[in-house]
Amino acid sequence: MKKVFAEAYKAQEKEILDIVENFDSHGSEIGDQDRNTIKIFPFHGEVLNVKAFKIPNIFNQIAYKFLRKSKAQRSFEYANRLIELGVGTPKPIAYLEQASPFLFKRSFYISEHLDCDLTYRELTKQFDYPDYDTILRAFTRFTYSLHEKDIHFLDHSPGNTLIRKEGDQYVFYLVDLNRMNFGTLDFETRIKNFSRLTIHKSMVEVMSDEYAKVSGYEYEKVFNLMWKETSDFQDRFQRKKQLKKKYKFWKKN
């Protein structure tokens, strides 16, 4: 097993390895378990969040073994990069990889477990949430700050930003970090980065207004592109959903 630990946790390496070795039979599951499994474990007065990535298909087992960094490794490295850039994310603790001589198998990313007040997803459903407009505009400014720091968070979707109220401010933390690029973002890439967040035009109007204010772009230019990219993404999403339904139907029959 390949294992890489943050310096502050090297003294607890054996205890953390015990958690991973007993992952399937211990811990408390949280979140969506469809693709990967996430469990939390109490640990010396704090809580560890352990994400076990599912074993990839045979082609990716070869790719991850010889050609590409694993999702766990990328999550760990990107978390450290975000912290260096002053961006909130749960503290990275370790990543571990299991493999045979020729094939990649299972990997784990371990971070601190961070309780939050809400995620962006609640904003898409609870329009009477306290400080709704304030939070949505603060989230937009947070996204703008990512862009200004040359961070392109490819999984910028409703469940991947944790939101906490700390004092009078709302603070944002990115999770699910394995897909990320770093480099200068042009206007189209910046605005397209909002496309997966909501289906609601009213939210796009508010985010466009705030992004225009902080970036200096014209509101109409921001809104027109943001709404187009949002609509295009939803069209693709619905078509994909329908194809999956048809495939499952024919598979059953």
N, C-alpha and C positions, 0 to 999 in steps of 0.2 A: 504494500500500500504506500503510495506517495502521500506525504503529509507535510503541510507548511503551516506554521503557527505564527501569529503576531508575537512580537518579543515579550509583551506583558503577560502572555499566557503559556509560555514555554515550560514554566515550572509546574503547570497543571496538565501537561500533555497526556500523561497516563490516564488521568481521570476523564479527560475529554475523549480519549480513544475508547475507554470503557463505555461511554455514552453511545458512541457510534457503533460499536460492536453489538450493543444491545438495543439498537434503534428500533427494530421491528417489534419488540415486545415491551418496550418502556416508553415513557413520555406521553404527552397529551397532544393530540392532533389539533391543528388550527387551520382555518382557511380552506380554500378549494383544494381538494385532493385528486382532481381529475388527471392531471399530467404528472405532477411531482408530489412528494409527501413532505409536509412541514410539521414538525413537532417542537414543543417547548419542554425544557428541563430546568428545574431549580438547580442553582450552582453557586455555592458560597455567597449567598445573599443577593445574587442577581439571577436572571433567567436567560438561558441560552436558547436561541432560535436555530434549529438544525433543519436544513433543507436537503432532502435526498432527491437528487435528480434521477428520473427513471433511466433504466438501461436503454441506450439508443439503438436504432436499427443497425443492421450488420454493416451497412456502408459507413454510417457515422462512427461505429465502433472502430473501424479501421482509421477513419479520418482523425478522430480524437486521440487515437493511440500514436499516430505518426505525424499528422499534419497540422492539427488545430489545437488550440488551448480548450480545455473543457469549460463547460458553463460554470462549474464551481471555481475554477482558477480565475476566470474572467470576473466573476462576481467579487472575489476577494481583492483582486488587483484594482478593479474599477472603484470599489469602496474606498480603498486607500487613496486613489487618485482624487476622488471627490472630496475627501476630507482635506487633502492638501490644498484643494482649490476653494475651501471654505463652504462646501455644500453639505447639507445635512443628509446623513444616512446612518443606519444602525452600525455601531462599531464592529468592524471585521475582526474575527478571532482566529479562524483557521479554515483551510480547505483540505479535503482528503479525496484520493482517487484510488479505486480498485481496478485492476486490469490483469489480464493473462499476458503471456509473452507476445501475443499478436493482436489481441483485441482489448479495447477499452470496455469497462463494465460500469460500475456505479460510482457516483461522486457525491460529495457532501460539502455544503457551504455552511459554516457556523458563524453566527453573529450574535450580538446582544439582542434580546427581545425588547422592542420599544413599544410601550403602550401609547395609544393615540386617542384623541377625542373623536376624530372622524377621518375619512378618506375623501377624495374628490367624488367618489361614487355617491355619497350621501347628498352632495350638492345637486346631482342629477335627478334626485327623487324627492327630496325634502326642501321645497322652495320657500318654506317658512322657517327654515333653520335659523337660529339666532345669528345675527351679524352676517347673513347670507351674502349680501353684496360686498361687504368688506372682505370676506374670506375669498370670494371668487376673484376680486381684483388683486388681492395679495398673492393668490396663486398665479395669476397672470404675470405679475411683476417677478415672481420667483422663476417662472419659465423664461422670461426675458433675461434674467440674470444668468441662467444656464447658458443661453445663447451667447451672451456677451463674454462668457468664460470659455467659449468654443466647445460646449458640451452638447452633443446631440443624443438625447435619451430616446432610443428607438422604441422602447416599450412605454411611452408616455400615455398610459391608459388609466381609466378611472380608479383602479385598485392599487396603483403603484406609487402613489404619493400619500404618505401618512401626514396628518395635520394635527398639530398640538397647539393649544393656547398656552403660551408661556408669558405670564404677566399680562400686559395689555396687547401683546403681539401674537400673531399666528405664525408658527414656524413649520417648515416643510421638510420632510425626509423622504428620499427616494429609496425604493426597494425593488427587488426583482431586476438586478443590475446587469445581467449577463449580455445584454445587447446595447452597446453604446459606442458612439464614434466621437473622436476629438479632432477638432479643426474648425476653421472659419466657416460659418453658416451664411449662405446668401438669403435674400428675402424670402424666396419661395420655400426653401427648406425650413426656415424658421416658422412660417405660418402653417405649413403642412404638418408640423410637429403637434399642432392642436387637433388634428383631424379625427383622432380616435377617442376623444374625450367625452363627447356628448352628441345627442341627436337633436337637442333643443336650440332653436334659432335664437331665443331670448338670451341664452348663455353665450352663444357665439357673438351676439351683439355687444354684450358687456365686456367679454374678453378682447374683442376687437377694439373697443373704445379705450380700454386701459392700455393695451399693447401700443396703440397709436400714440397715446399720451407719453409713454415712457421712451418710445423708440424714435419719435419724430416722423414716422410714416403717416400718410394721410389715412383717416379713418375708412373712407370708402375703399381705398386700395386694400387695406388690411381685411375689412369685412368681406368684400367680394371674393377674395381668394380663400379666406378661412371657411366661409360657408360653402364654396365650391368644393374644397378639399374634403370637408366634413360630409357633404352629400355624396361625393364620389366614393368615399370610404364606406359609407352605409350601403350604397348600391352594391359594391363588391362584397361586402359582408353578407348581405341578404342573399345574393346569388350563390355564394359559397354555402350558405346555410341550406338553401333549397337543394343544391347538388348533394349535400350530405344526406338529406332526408331521402332523396331518390335512391341513393346508393344503398342506404340501410334497408329501404323497402325491397329493392331487388335482391339484396343479400338474404333477407328473410325468406323470400319466395324462390 
